[in-house]
Amino acid sequence: MLDAAFLSHVILWVIGAIAVCGVVSSFAAMFSMGRTGYRED
């Protein structure tokens, strides 16, 4: 079960998951920073 093809797929999925989390969190951070300019507290 733990052959080279399986491990390469696992590594690829982990890298993909990290990339997706980074894109989502950076979009959320930019959206949050953009929204703070409109607030007048």
C-alpha positions, 0 to 999 in steps of 0.5 A: 500500500505504501508505495512510491506512487501513493506517497507522491499522491499524498504529498501532492494533496498536502501541498494542494491543501496548503495552497488552497488554505493560503489562497483563502486566508490571503483573500480573507485578509485582503477583504478584511483590510479593504473593509477597515477603510470604510469604517468610521469608529 
